[in-house]
Amino acid sequence: MSTLNACSWSLQLLIWTMRMNYRRDAAMSTIGLPGSWQPTYKMLSKRVIAAARSRAFFASRGAQYTAVSLSKGWKVADTHIRRAQFHSKTVKVPQMAESISEGTLRSWSKQVGDTVEVDEEVATIETDKIDVSVNAPTAGKIVELLAKEEDTVSVGQDLFIIEPGEGGASAAPEEPKTDPEEPKDQQLDKTTPEPRAPSAADKQSPPEGPKESKKEVKKQDSKPKEEKPKAPTPAPKTPGNRGETRVKMNRMRLRIAERLKESQNAAASLTTFNEIDMSSLMEMRKKYKDEVLKEHDVKLGFMSAFARACTLALKEIPAANASIEGDEIVYHDFVDLSVAVATPKGLVTPVVRNVEDMGFVEIEKEIAALGNKASTGCSNGGVFGSLYGTPIINLPQSAVLGMHAIKDKPVVVNGQIVIRPIMVVALTYDHRLLDGREAVTFLVKVRDYIEDPRKMLLALS
């Protein structure tokens, strides 16, 4: 039954009950409605539904329509009337991140009957990239949940129904009250029926099974007794705990696995390494970080320097800023860099667009904003103590730069052995696009820019 048909049917039921003659005025005064009240066709409010459900109306046609008999029919109609929520609002799945059209309903924060405030979280939807919170558009009570946890939901799909009203703690269910003016013979008998006394037939003993004949007994006795097989010796117990826990992969982890395996199968990946002396960059950061934080309210880190160095190197090596589409190579006049962001559910790589037009401070602000959206900070292998590593390409990118931990190492400078902070960097590139010469040249240019940051200001190679 559709909502519109449920409305029409329920209104007819109200008109029928209002036209009953017996005790009409007394019934209306009992529920607090004036005798001249006429049903409205605009909407079904709680008070109108409560009026229709009044047992005084059900009893107004005499013994033929007692409260007991009519309440059975009302239980069927009650389901449809509850769904005719003309004053309720259906909340849909909101727009999510770019290029995401569906997600998994991870959990319900509220259940049917709970009250919510404006913008209070009701559900959480997990997508390939981020988790999206679905909030209540208005204060009220949750009437119905239209999806189950772990269901796949699409943007624009009906998610739950909320009845506007006052928010706050969930209201305790009201105990049904007996109408004091209702005749006792028309009140519902809510007591549990007494159990039926067992009849004489129930007391009869069950029929006995067929008796075995003497011949069968003799045959069984004549058979030799079979020896029972010995129980197998139990295997020795393995010391230690052998338990295990199985957890379903979330959408983000499934998507990461799919994309990286696709990259591994499609790209001809190769990795080249180099070492960078971080002395100059660390000195510059130490000198200006407090000033940058004070004036721009952002921390000056190493990521902005590496992003700027890669941008300048990409202009000199165009093949490193290209991608393969079918049988064509697409060279980009702009520079988009993705930055690794570690989240509790997996690694994501949000994109900083048009980095070629940004300076150190603008890059740091954009990276900080991306980190805040992912509920954690941007990261690289060095943050976790990685010394070496071979990063994997995320198609359609042509290369990925891995930054590792900074360690003090002895190096030769002007014929002298000195201790310098050294970072090992790794460049994994797609050999379908880049040859070894271009890849190594790109990484060397990045190294030169980092070892002398003044070159980036002058754009000198």
C-alpha positions in Angstrom: 0.0 0.0 0.0 1.4 3.4 -1.0 1.7 6.3 1.4 -1.1 8.2 -0.5 -3.5 5.2 -0.4 -2.7 4.7 3.3 -3.6 8.3 3.9 -6.9 8.0 1.9 -7.9 4.8 3.7 -7.1 6.2 7.1 -9.1 9.4 6.5 -12.1 7.2 5.5 -11.7 5.3 8.7 -11.7 8.6 10.7 -14.8 9.8 8.9 -16.6 6.5 9.6 -15.7 6.7 13.3 -16.8 10.4 13.5 -20.2 9.6 12.1 -21.0 7.0 14.7 -23.9 8.2 16.8 -23.7 6.3 20.1 -21.9 8.3 22.8 -20.3 10.6 20.2 -20.2 13.7 22.4 -19.0 11.7 25.4 -16.3 10.1 23.4 -15.0 13.4 22.1 -15.0 15.0 25.5 -13.0 12.0 26.8 -10.2 12.6 24.3 -10.5 16.4 24.5 -12.0 17.2 21.1 -15.0 19.5 20.6 -18.3 18.0 19.4 -18.3 20.2 16.3 -14.8 19.0 15.2 -14.6 18.1 11.5 -11.7 16.0 10.1 -9.1 17.9 8.1 -7.6 16.7 4.9 -4.3 18.5 5.2 -2.3 16.0 7.3 -2.7 13.3 9.9 -1.3 14.7 13.2 -0.6 12.6 16.3 -3.8 13.9 17.9 -6.0 12.8 15.0 -4.5 9.4 14.9 -4.9 9.1 18.7 -8.5 10.0 18.2 -9.1 7.3 15.7 -7.5 4.8 17.9 -9.7 5.7 20.9 -11.6 2.7 22.0 -14.6 4.8 22.8 -15.1 5.2 19.0 -14.7 1.5 18.5 -17.4 0.7 21.1 -19.9 3.3 19.8 -21.7 0.8 17.5 -22.7 -1.5 20.3 -22.0 -5.1 20.9 -21.5 -5.8 17.2 -18.3 -3.7 17.1 -16.7 -4.3 20.5 -13.3 -2.9 21.3 -11.9 -6.4 21.2 -13.1 -7.1 17.6 -12.3 -3.7 16.2 -8.8 -3.5 17.8 -7.8 -6.5 15.7 -8.6 -4.7 12.5 -6.9 -1.5 13.8 -3.6 -3.4 14.3 -3.5 -4.1 10.6 -4.4 -0.5 9.7 -2.0 0.9 12.3 1.0 -0.2 10.3 -0.1 1.7 7.2 -1.1 4.8 9.2 2.3 4.9 10.9 3.9 5.0 7.5 1.7 7.9 6.4 4.1 10.4 7.9 2.9 13.6 6.3 4.7 15.7 8.9 7.9 13.6 8.7 11.0 14.2 6.6 12.9 11.6 4.6 16.7 12.1 4.8 18.7 11.0 1.7 22.3 9.9 1.3 24.3 13.2 0.9 26.8 14.1 -1.8 30.2 12.7 -0.9 33.7 13.2 -2.2 34.4 13.9 -5.9 33.7 10.9 -8.2 32.2 8.9 -5.4 28.6 7.8 -6.0 28.1 5.0 -3.4 29.4 3.8 -0.1 28.8 1.2 2.7 26.6 2.1 5.6 29.1 1.4 8.4 27.0 2.1 11.5 23.9 3.7 12.8 24.5 6.2 15.7 20.8 6.4 16.4 18.0 3.9 16.4 14.2 4.1 15.9 12.6 6.1 18.7 15.8 8.0 19.6 15.6 11.8 19.6 18.3 13.9 17.9 19.4 17.6 17.8 20.1 19.6 14.7 23.3 18.4 13.0 23.7 15.5 15.3 25.3 12.4 13.7 22.8 9.7 12.8 24.8 7.4 10.5 28.3 6.9 9.1 28.9 6.0 5.5 32.3 4.5 4.5 33.6 5.2 1.0 36.7 4.4 -1.0 38.4 7.6 0.2 36.7 9.1 3.3 34.1 8.4 5.9 31.0 10.6 5.6 28.8 11.5 8.5 25.0 11.8 7.9 23.6 14.4 10.3 20.0 15.2 11.3 18.7 18.2 9.3 16.4 19.1 12.1 15.7 18.2 15.7 13.2 15.4 16.2 12.7 11.7 16.6 13.9 8.9 14.3 10.8 7.2 12.9 12.3 4.6 10.5 15.6 3.4 9.3 15.5 2.6 5.5 18.8 0.7 5.3 20.8 -1.8 7.3 24.4 -1.7 8.4 26.8 -3.0 5.8 24.3 -2.2 3.0 25.6 -0.4 -0.1 23.9 3.0 -0.4 24.0 5.4 -3.3 23.9 9.2 -3.4 20.3 10.4 -3.2 18.9 7.2 -1.8 16.4 7.4 1.0 18.3 6.7 4.3 16.0 7.4 7.3 12.8 9.2 8.3 12.8 11.8 11.0 9.8 13.4 12.7 10.5 17.0 13.5 10.1 18.0 17.1 12.1 18.7 20.2 15.4 17.0 20.6 17.0 15.6 23.7 17.0 12.3 25.5 14.9 9.5 24.2 11.4 9.6 25.6 10.4 6.6 27.8 7.6 4.6 26.4 4.2 5.5 27.9 2.3 2.8 29.7 -1.2 2.2 28.2 -3.9 3.8 30.4 -7.4 2.5 30.8 -10.2 4.9 30.0 -12.0 5.5 33.3 -15.4 6.1 31.5 -15.1 3.1 29.3 -17.5 0.2 30.3 -15.7 -2.7 31.9 -17.3 -5.2 29.6 -15.7 -3.4 26.6 -12.2 -3.2 28.0 -9.6 -5.4 26.5 -8.6 -8.4 28.5 -4.8 -8.1 28.7 -4.3 -11.0 31.0 -2.5 -14.2 29.9 -5.0 -17.0 29.0 -5.0 -19.9 31.4 -3.4 -23.1 30.1 -5.9 -25.8 29.0 -6.3 -28.7 31.4 -5.0 -31.9 29.9 -7.7 -34.2 28.7 -8.0 -37.9 29.3 -6.6 -38.7 25.9 -3.5 -36.7 26.7 -2.9 -38.8 29.8 -2.7 -42.0 27.8 0.7 -43.5 27.6 2.4 -43.5 24.2 2.0 -46.7 22.2 4.8 -49.2 22.7 7.0 -50.1 19.8 6.7 -53.5 18.1 8.2 -56.4 20.1 11.0 -58.4 18.7 10.3 -62.0 17.9 12.2 -64.8 19.7 13.8 -65.8 16.4 15.4 -62.3 16.0 16.7 -62.5 19.5 18.3 -65.8 18.9 19.9 -64.6 15.7 21.4 -61.6 17.5 22.7 -63.9 20.3 24.3 -66.2 17.8 26.4 -63.5 16.2 29.9 -63.2 17.6 30.6 -60.1 19.6 32.6 -57.5 17.7 35.5 -55.9 19.4 35.2 -52.2 19.9 37.9 -50.2 18.0 40.3 -48.5 20.2 40.0 -44.7 20.5 42.8 -42.9 18.5 45.5 -41.4 20.6 45.0 -37.6 20.9 47.7 -35.6 19.2 50.0 -33.7 21.5 48.8 -30.2 22.3 50.8 -27.3 20.6 52.1 -24.9 23.2 50.9 -21.4 23.0 47.7 -19.7 21.7 46.5 -20.7 18.2 43.5 -18.4 18.0 42.8 -16.1 15.1 40.5 -13.2 14.3 38.8 -12.6 10.9 37.8 -9.0 10.1 36.0 -8.0 6.9 38.0 -5.6 4.8 36.6 -2.1 4.7 35.9 -0.3 1.4 39.0 1.8 1.6 41.3 -1.2 2.1 39.6 -3.1 -0.8 40.0 -0.1 -3.1 43.7 0.3 -2.1 44.3 -3.4 -2.8 42.5 -3.1 -6.2 44.3 0.0 -7.4 47.8 -1.1 -6.3 47.5 -4.5 -7.8 46.2 -3.0 -11.0 49.3 -0.7 -11.0 51.6 -3.6 -10.3 50.1 -5.5 -13.3 50.0 -2.6 -15.7 53.1 -0.4 -15.0 56.7 -1.4 -15.8 58.0 -0.2 -12.4 61.6 0.5 -11.7 63.2 2.2 -8.7 66.3 4.4 -8.4 67.9 5.7 -5.2 69.9 8.7 -4.1 71.2 10.4 -0.9 70.4 14.0 0.1 72.4 16.1 2.5 69.6 17.8 4.6 71.9 20.3 6.4 71.0 23.4 4.4 67.2 22.8 4.4 67.2 22.0 8.1 69.1 25.2 8.9 66.7 27.2 6.8 63.7 25.6 8.5 65.2 26.2 12.0 65.7 29.9 11.2 62.3 30.7 9.7 59.8 28.2 11.2 58.8 30.5 14.1 58.3 33.5 11.9 56.3 31.5 9.4 54.1 30.1 12.2 53.5 33.5 13.7 52.6 35.3 10.5 50.9 32.5 8.5 49.7 30.2 11.3 51.2 27.2 9.6 54.2 25.0 10.4 57.1 25.0 8.0 58.1 21.4 7.2 60.1 19.5 4.6 57.1 18.5 2.4 56.8 22.0 0.9 60.5 22.1 0.0 60.3 18.7 -1.7 57.0 19.6 -3.5 58.6 22.8 -4.8 61.8 20.9 -5.9 59.7 18.3 -7.7 57.7 21.0 -9.5 60.8 22.6 -10.9 62.3 19.3 -11.8 59.1 18.3 -13.7 59.3 21.4 -15.8 62.8 20.3 -16.9 61.8 16.6 -17.5 58.4 16.8 -19.2 58.2 13.0 -19.5 58.0 12.7 -15.7 54.8 14.9 -15.8 53.0 12.7 -18.4 50.5 9.8 -18.4 49.5 7.1 -20.7 45.9 7.0 -22.0 45.3 4.1 -24.4 48.0 4.3 -27.1 48.7 8.0 -26.4 51.1 9.9 -24.1 49.5 13.0 -22.5 51.9 15.7 -21.4 50.5 18.1 -18.8 51.2 21.8 -18.7 50.2 21.9 -15.0 51.6 20.1 -12.0 49.4 18.1 -9.6 51.1 16.4 -6.7 49.5 13.8 -4.5 50.6 13.7 -0.9 50.5 10.5 1.2 48.2 10.8 4.2 48.1 8.0 6.8 44.6 7.3 8.2 43.5 4.5 10.6 41.8 2.7 7.8 44.5 3.0 5.2 46.8 5.3 3.2 45.1 7.9 1.0 46.8 10.3 -1.5 44.8 13.6 -1.8 46.0 15.8 -4.7 47.4 19.3 -4.4 46.5 20.9 -7.7 48.5 23.5 -9.6 51.5 23.4 -7.4 53.5 25.4 -10.0 51.8 28.6 -8.9 52.4 28.1 -5.1 55.3 29.0 -2.8 56.4 27.3 0.3 53.7 28.8 2.6 50.8 28.1 0.2 51.9 24.5 -0.3 52.2 24.0 3.5 48.7 25.5 4.0 47.2 23.2 1.3 48.9 20.1 2.7 47.7 21.0 6.2 44.1 21.3 5.0 44.3 17.9 3.3 45.7 16.4 6.5 42.8 17.8 8.5 40.2 16.5 6.1 41.7 13.0 6.6 41.7 13.4 10.4 45.5 12.9 10.6 48.7 14.4 9.3 50.5 13.9 6.0 53.3 11.3 6.3 56.1 9.5 4.5 58.1 6.4 5.3 60.7 8.4 7.3 58.1 9.5 9.8 57.8 5.9 10.9 61.5 5.2 10.8 61.9 3.7 7.4 65.5 3.8 6.1 64.9 2.4 2.6 61.9 1.5 0.6 60.5 1.1 -3.0 57.2 3.0 -3.3 54.6 1.8 -5.7 53.0 3.9 -8.4 49.3 4.8 -8.2 48.1 4.9 -11.8 47.8 7.0 -13.9 50.8 8.7 -12.2 54.2 8.2 -13.9 56.4 8.3 -10.8 56.4 8.4 -7.0 59.0 9.8 -4.7 59.7 8.1 -1.4 61.2 10.0 1.5 62.8 8.2 4.3 64.3 8.8 7.8 67.1 11.3 8.3 70.2 9.7 9.7 73.6 11.1 10.7 76.2 9.6 8.4 79.9 10.2 7.8 80.5 11.8 4.4 83.4 13.3 2.6 83.2 17.1 2.1 86.1 19.0 0.6 88.4 16.1 1.4 87.3 15.9 5.0 85.2 13.3 6.7 82.2 15.0 8.5 78.9 13.9 10.0 75.9 15.1 8.0 72.1 14.4 8.3 71.4 12.2 5.2 68.1 11.2 3.8 67.7 8.3 1.3 65.1 9.1 -1.4 63.7 6.6 -3.8 62.0 7.3 -7.2 59.8 4.5 -8.6 58.9 5.3 -12.2 56.9 3.8 -15.0 59.5 2.5 -17.5 56.9 2.7 -20.3 57.2 6.5 -20.0 60.6 7.2 -18.5 63.9 5.8 -19.4 66.6 5.5 -16.8 68.3 8.7 -18.0 65.3 10.9 -17.4 64.5 9.2 -14.1 68.0 9.6 -12.7 68.3 13.1 -14.0 65.0 14.1 -12.3 66.1 12.6 -8.9 69.5 14.4 -9.1 67.8 17.7 -9.8 65.5 17.2 -6.7 68.6 16.4 -4.7 70.4 19.6 -5.9 67.4 21.8 -5.1 67.1 20.4 -1.5 70.8 20.6 -0.8 70.8 24.3 -1.8 67.3 25.7 -1.3 68.4 29.1 -2.7 68.4 27.6 -6.2 64.6 27.1 -5.9 64.2 30.9 -5.3 66.3 31.6 -8.4 65.0 28.6 -10.4 68.6 27.7 -11.2 69.3 24.1 -12.2 
